[in-house]
Amino acid sequence: MSEQNFDLVILGGGSGGYAAALRASQLGMTVGLIEKNKLGGTCLHVGCIPTKALLHAAEVADVARDSAKYGVQATFDGIDIAAVTTYRQGIVTSKFKGLQGLIKARGITVIEGEGKLVSPTTVQVGDDTVTGKNVILATGSYSRSLPGLEIGGKVITSEQALELDFVPKKVAVLGGGVTGVEFSSVWKSYGADVHIIEALPHLVPNEDESVSKQFERAFRKRGIEFTLGVRFKSVEQNENGVVVTLENGATIEADLLLVAVGRGPSTANLGFEEAGVTVDRGFVITNERLATSVPGVYAVGDIVPGLQLAHRGFQQGIFVAEELAGLNPIVIDDLNIPKVTYSDPEVASVGLSEAKAAEKYGADKVSAYDYNLAGNGKSHILGTAGSIKVVRVNDGPVVGVHMIGARVGELIGEAQLAVNWEAYPEDVAPLVHAHPTQNEALGEAFLALAGKPLHAI
Ligand SMILES: Cc1cc2nc3c(=O)[nH]c(=O)nc-3n(C[C@H](O)[C@H](O)[C@H](O)COP(=O)(O)OP(=O)(O)OC[C@H]3O[C@@H](n4cnc5c(N)ncnc54)[C@H](O)[C@@H]3O)c2cc1C
């Protein structure tokens, strides 16, 4: 039994928790970081990083298949899943070691074990008590299912999908959001048939409608099937796989069903409510400065309602550390946090869609320019279709950027600066975009909105 005291105690060492720890230690606070599994959390071990490794292997497979198109003689002989796994795990292990080293170098005390909040200032870890002047809750999220839909056997979530030691012949994917389309894209490139079921009318339904439509065209062209606007009814497992029944009576047979219907907050039985923290449907309710209903207790990351993204977790962790240090950090609205859907093609966006901007400012007060990547040299070289749409308020700032095409995720940095700095297209238009880059397409959209299109009519 021991008792440890810190300036700051953080429950959960994922993106949100460890970012808070790193920034707080930089600002001179003593930090106790409690983690029951592995530092780095979902993102590093079963989320962002390993899935991107799978996607990169998928891209290499597609390039190998298409090599003749580029005048390169190569053959695609198949996917060696064991080797893909070695590659994926090698990246995760190396990043994990780097993170552990960084945490140690910053003098942060890592406390291994499952913690429970027992008072506004104390977390119990086994027999030990860990006390802080302030506490940050950062316990993250888990893969959700639908009522009555049990995970197990051939009905899997993203965690099991990552660990598959074979390429399925046919997969049914429940959910056409980020996780569903990411795995669909990987499996199709690995040679599987894929059928996505999405209850809403579009794939990537949270994006600008024009982007969703282009995305659907691209997936259709790749031979990825999908059923939109129909709800899942039930699934049966047999020795061959699964039979999924939809509410319209249609059935889909597959080897596996991936359930990708979102993530729920991991907050049950952790003492939050007993300590007075307001929780709604499992999410911890905070004000815009991430303070919970209990003075001195903050929450960051996926347990706070809103976008469940690693970089939002990083930003929130840094925010709370700076708030505690009295630095009065600025609030970043979820709307202005960049979102990337990783697949072939990629989708990247920030700010208001064209429809939402019209709703907010009035249809006659906003303009949008949609630059087709067909006009962009680098995109043509890469063989990608797509577009970059910039939405502005007339005589006012850029309020949204919506992109689709190979590698457009890499362009979101400039887009989020323009939106967050409330730049006018006229401010950006004189600045130079290197040629030939895909970035130029974004520059072309700014030029067009500033009234001086270059490679466009
Ligand atoms: C398949 C997949 C792909 C993804 N891809 C991306 C992507 O490309 N980009 C992106 O931005 N986001 C992505 N995400 C989302 C991203 O992983 C999460 O938004 C992010 O990890 C949230 O960080 P967090 O700190 O809130 O929680 P987590 O990363 O889940 O960390 C919470 C930590 O708390 C620990 N913990 C929980 N309870 C306790 C307890 N009682 N005691 C001690 N420790 C505890 C857990 O073990 C865990 O390590 C992806 C997610 C998935 C599932």
The ligand as a Gaussian input file, in Angstrom:
#p B3LYP/6-31G(d) Opt

LIG

0 1
 C       -9.404000       1.444000     -36.061000
 C       -9.214000       2.858000     -35.598000
 C       -8.539000       3.748000     -36.394000
 C       -8.359000       5.057000     -35.975000
 N       -7.693000       5.913000     -36.801000
 C       -7.542000       7.194000     -36.419000
 C       -6.823000       8.086000     -37.257000
 O       -6.316000       7.723000     -38.303000
 N       -6.693000       9.378000     -36.844000
 C       -7.242000       9.818000     -35.680000
 O       -7.103000      10.999000     -35.368000
 N       -7.923000       8.988000     -34.849000
 C       -8.075000       7.694000     -35.200000
 N       -8.727000       6.840000     -34.357000
 C       -9.289000       7.371000     -33.102000
 C       -8.217000       7.518000     -32.030000
 O       -7.586000       6.282000     -31.825000
 C       -8.849000       8.014000     -30.736000
 O       -9.563000       9.205000     -30.986000
 C       -7.819000       8.302000     -29.661000
 O       -7.056000       7.149000     -29.375000
 C       -8.514000       8.803000     -28.377000
 O       -7.564000       9.074000     -27.402000
 P       -7.965000       8.990000     -25.851000
 O       -6.748000       9.411000     -25.100000
 O       -9.237000       9.674000     -25.597000
 O       -8.270000       7.444000     -25.586000
 P       -7.447000       6.121000     -25.817000
 O       -6.419000       6.253000     -26.857000
 O       -8.465000       5.049000     -25.959000
 O       -6.645000       5.939000     -24.453000
 C       -7.257000       5.686000     -23.248000
 C       -6.275000       4.951000     -22.360000
 O       -6.784000       4.865000     -21.055000
 C       -6.501000       3.589000     -20.519000
 N       -7.483000       3.351000     -19.474000
 C       -8.827000       3.272000     -19.612000
 N       -9.414000       3.087000     -18.414000
 C       -8.404000       3.039000     -17.492000
 C       -8.364000       2.868000     -16.095000
 N       -9.470000       2.709000     -15.396000
 N       -7.167000       2.885000     -15.496000
 C       -6.021000       3.037000     -16.188000
 N       -6.002000       3.199000     -17.519000
 C       -7.176000       3.212000     -18.165000
 C       -6.616000       2.666000     -21.703000
 O       -5.890000       1.465000     -21.503000
 C       -6.009000       3.511000     -22.827000
 O       -4.626000       3.304000     -22.967000
 C       -8.879000       5.495000     -34.724000
 C       -9.538000       4.585000     -33.897000
 C       -9.699000       3.275000     -34.320000
 C      -10.400000       2.315000     -33.416000

